Structure formats: C-alpha cells, structure tokens
C-alpha cells in the first residue's frame, strides 16, 4: 500500500530534477518537498501495484501511440478543413454506440480524450462498457463497422499502456 506513495515520490522527484536540470541543494530540496506533497495528494490515485510500472513494453508503446495519435490528428485536421471549405463534400454526422474493450477507468479516460482531441469526433458519454461518439462523417452503408475500425486502432495502444 505504501509502495505506491514511495514510487510516486521518486517519479515526481526525478521529473522535477529533469525539468529544472539542476543539482544544486536548493533545487534538490525543493524538488523533494514538491514530490512529497504530490505523493501525499495523488498517491491514492496512483497504480495499486508496482507490477505495471515494471513492464517496459508499456513505456515503449507510448512513443508509437503518440506518433499514431499525431498522424491521425493531422489527417483529421485536413479532412475537417476540406469539408468546411468545400461545401459539396458530404457531412454525414452520427452518434454511434461503440462497445469498449478497455477495462480500467484510466484507459477509458485516455481513449475518450484522444478521440475528442481528434477533429471530427467528440465522445459524448461513456456508460458501462459502451462509448457514445459523435462523428462528423460516417459511412451510411455500415456506420458501426466504420466507427469500430477507427476506435479499435486507438484501443490497441491504450490497452497495452493502461490495462
């Protein structure tokens, strides 16, 4: 139980040292105070098990996820701009109920934030194992498959990192 507070303390302290890039006594002590306050305030929300922190594949998956997310955001920006500037390009909005594969609240929050920050999609609600997403354009032939294909790509990364 106390290990999560200790691990969070060291992560916050190392993060402080990397941000300040200073090993002067005042900076190190200030970082320790900030790390103690951070671990006291947010330790209860930190991982319950250190096991997840020792799995390096989680950390290594962050970089491909950020690259994937950046690429999807760039593509979506151009798509939305094209639809706005050219009035003949179809806009077929829909709200689609998507069943989720992610398990934890953290992974659901990250997934919903990533989808909402991608232009053209907004997560409206998450209820139990389903997410309701508003799309600016949905293929009317098979809207569920259209949405699932896009969300499952995000889910694979989020599951690896947070579940």
N, C-alpha and C positions, 0 to 999 in steps of 0.2 A: 504494500500500500504506500509506504513512504518512498519507495524507489522511484515512483513517477515524479515526485517533487524534486528529488535529487537529480534525476535525469533532466528534467525541465530546467533546473537551476543551471546545470552545466551547459546545456544547449543555449540558453539565454545569455549566459556569461561569455561563451565563445562567440556568439553572434555579436555581442557588444564589442568584444575585442576586435573582431573583424571589421565592424563598422567604424570604430574610432581609429583603428590601425596604430594604436599607441600602447606601450607597455610601461608608461610612467605610473608611479604609485597612485596618484590621484585618479587616473583613468581606470586602473585595475580595481581600486576600491569602489569607485562609483559604479562600475560595471557589476561588481558583486552585490552592492545594495540594490541596484535595479533588478538583477537576476533573482534575488531573494524575494523582493516584492512581487515580481512577475510569477514566480513559482507558488507563492502563497495565494495570490489571487486566481490564477488559472490552472493550478496543479490538479484540481479536481476534474477538469475537463480534458486533461491530457490522457494519453493512452493508459489503459488499465494494465497492460502487460508490456514488458520491455522486449518481448519476443518479436513484435512487429518492427521495432526500431533496429533490430539486428539483421533484418532481411535486406540485403543490399540491392536486390532486384527492384524493390520499391523505390529506392533512391535513383537507381539507374533508369527507371521508367519515367521519371519526372521530365527529363530532357526530351525524349521523343514525344511525350504528351504536350509539352509546351510548343514544340515545333509543329505538331499536328494542329493544335488549337490556333496557333498563329496563322498557319496556312488556311484553315477553314474560315477564320475571321476575315482574312484578306479576300478570299473568294466571295464570301457573303457580302462584304462591303461593295465589291464591284457589281454583284448581282442586284443588290438593292438599289444602288445608284443607277444601274441600267434600267431597272423597272420604273424608277421615278422619272428619269429624263426622257424615256421613250414611252409615250402613252399607249402604243399599240402592243407592248409586251404585256402578256397577261398577268394579272394579280388574282390568285385564287386562294384567298385566306380560308383557314380552317382551324378549328381547335380539335386536336386529336388526343385521345386517351392512349397512353403508351404504358404497357406493363414494364416494370423495372426488374433488373437482375441484381442490382447493387443491394447490399444488405444493411450497412450501417448508416446512421444519420449523417455522419461526416461525408460519406461518399455521395449520398443523395444531395447534400447541400452543394458540394463541389460540382456535381453534374448539372444541377439546376443553374448554378452561377455561370458555368461555362456555356450552357445553351442560351441563357439570357443575354450574355455578353456577345454572342454571335448575332450579327444583324440579321433580321428577318425572322427570328424566333424569340418567343417570350414564354417562360414557364409560368403558368397561371397558378397551379396548385399541385401539391403532392398529397395524395391520400393513400394510406396503407402501402400497397405495392404498385401504385399507378401514378403516373405523372401526366398532367394535362398541359399540352404545349400548343401555343398559338403560332401558326406558320403563316408567312406572307404568301407563300406559294406551295400548293400541294397538288400532286398529280391526282386528278379526279378519278382516274381509272382504278387505282388501288391506293388510297391515301394511307392506310395502315402500314402497308409494306414500305411506302415512300418514307414515312416517319421512322419506322423501325430501323431501316438501313442506316439512316443518319445518326440516330441516337446510339445504336449498338457500337458504332465506331468509338464514340466518346466513352461508353460504358466499359469497354475492354481496358482502356487506360486507367480509368478511375477505379475499377475493381482491383487491378494489380497494385495500385498505390495505396488505396484506403481500406479495402476489405480484408 
